[in-house]
Amino acid sequence: MNTRTQNRALLRTVSKIEKRLLKRKYKCLYPACTSVAVQSHSQQKEGQLRAIAENGKVYALRRSMLSTFKASNTEEAFEMEKLGLSDASIFPGFCSTHDDQIFQPIEKSILKPKNEEQEFLLFLRCIVYEFSQKRRMFEWFNAILRSTENHFQQQGREVGEAWHEGLRRFIEFDAPFYLGKIFEAHDKRDYSIINSEWKVIEKNVNASC
């Protein structure tokens, strides 16, 4: 099989994996909740995102793995794309009930410097988003390593397997421990477990992270 044929076969495999993973459903991340997670926002939709939107759209980093594989260089692999506010910054985090209940103080209210509850909820959202992204990458690598065994050189495969193992340990050991502590603090309204610093810039910087 020549290189061009191999590349086409690889892209077909990557496309199938991406389509399958995009359809994947997850449980709500709130402890003991068995409801299906909706697409939560990592950024406040009617706050930060609306403030930087133009005609209801914002720029976001392209997340397509297929596009990354097709890219001929690093710059192309990490291009930005325009997305509507309902599609930008989404991840499968919580069921609709918990997503609304937990994040109401930062979704329905203006952010106020030194507000401990808002600080904590921004931190919580950041952590669950990080977990969701690493879970996605773990499942991606899991599928890729199983389905494309003959497409990578030994060195590249070893790097992928090491990354995959690191993600597995985070998901199975680190994340449950830290998420448990964070949700316990949330339920007790004990916001003292984190320290925050605020820097207020008196203008719209047209970016949100």
ChimeraX attribute file (.defattr): number of C-alpha atoms within 10 A of each C-alpha:
attribute: neighborCount
match mode: 1-to-1
recipient: residues
	/A:1	6
	/A:2	6
	/A:3	9
	/A:4	9
	/A:5	9
	/A:6	13
	/A:7	15
	/A:8	12
	/A:9	14
	/A:10	19
	/A:11	16
	/A:12	13
	/A:13	16
	/A:14	21
	/A:15	16
	/A:16	11
	/A:17	18
	/A:18	17
	/A:19	11
	/A:20	10
	/A:21	13
	/A:22	9
	/A:23	8
	/A:24	9
	/A:25	11
	/A:26	16
	/A:27	16
	/A:28	21
	/A:29	22
	/A:30	19
	/A:31	11
	/A:32	8
	/A:33	13
	/A:34	12
	/A:35	16
	/A:36	16
	/A:37	22
	/A:38	20
	/A:39	17
	/A:40	22
	/A:41	22
	/A:42	19
	/A:43	21
	/A:44	20
	/A:45	20
	/A:46	13
	/A:47	16
	/A:48	17
	/A:49	25
	/A:50	16
	/A:51	17
	/A:52	17
	/A:53	18
	/A:54	13
	/A:55	9
	/A:56	14
	/A:57	18
	/A:58	23
	/A:59	18
	/A:60	17
	/A:61	14
	/A:62	16
	/A:63	13
	/A:64	12
	/A:65	17
	/A:66	19
	/A:67	17
	/A:68	17
	/A:69	16
	/A:70	13
	/A:71	14
	/A:72	10
	/A:73	10
	/A:74	9
	/A:75	9
	/A:76	14
	/A:77	19
	/A:78	15
	/A:79	15
	/A:80	13
	/A:81	13
	/A:82	16
	/A:83	17
	/A:84	16
	/A:85	22
	/A:86	14
	/A:87	16
	/A:88	20
	/A:89	22
	/A:90	16
	/A:91	19
	/A:92	22
	/A:93	25
	/A:94	24
	/A:95	21
	/A:96	15
	/A:97	12
	/A:98	18
	/A:99	21
	/A:100	14
	/A:101	9
	/A:102	17
	/A:103	18
	/A:104	13
	/A:105	14
	/A:106	18
	/A:107	19
	/A:108	13
	/A:109	12
	/A:110	11
	/A:111	15
	/A:112	12
	/A:113	13
	/A:114	11
	/A:115	10
	/A:116	17
	/A:117	18
	/A:118	21
	/A:119	20
	/A:120	22
	/A:121	19
	/A:122	16
	/A:123	16
	/A:124	18
	/A:125	19
	/A:126	15
	/A:127	17
	/A:128	20
	/A:129	20
	/A:130	15
	/A:131	21
	/A:132	18
	/A:133	13
	/A:134	18
	/A:135	17
	/A:136	18
	/A:137	17
	/A:138	20
	/A:139	16
	/A:140	17
	/A:141	18
	/A:142	16
	/A:143	16
	/A:144	18
	/A:145	17
	/A:146	9
	/A:147	14
	/A:148	14
	/A:149	11
	/A:150	12
	/A:151	16
	/A:152	13
	/A:153	9
	/A:154	11
	/A:155	9
	/A:156	10
	/A:157	16
	/A:158	12
	/A:159	11
	/A:160	17
	/A:161	15
	/A:162	11
	/A:163	14
	/A:164	19
	/A:165	15
	/A:166	13
	/A:167	21
	/A:168	18
	/A:169	11
	/A:170	16
	/A:171	17
	/A:172	11
	/A:173	11
	/A:174	13
	/A:175	16
	/A:176	14
	/A:177	12
	/A:178	12
	/A:179	18
	/A:180	13
	/A:181	12
	/A:182	21
	/A:183	16
	/A:184	13
	/A:185	15
	/A:186	17
	/A:187	10
	/A:188	9
	/A:189	12
	/A:190	15
	/A:191	17
	/A:192	11
	/A:193	10
	/A:194	11
	/A:195	10
	/A:196	12
	/A:197	8
	/A:198	9
	/A:199	6
	/A:200	7
	/A:201	7
	/A:202	6
	/A:203	6
	/A:204	10
	/A:205	9
	/A:206	11
	/A:207	13
	/A:208	15
	/A:209	8
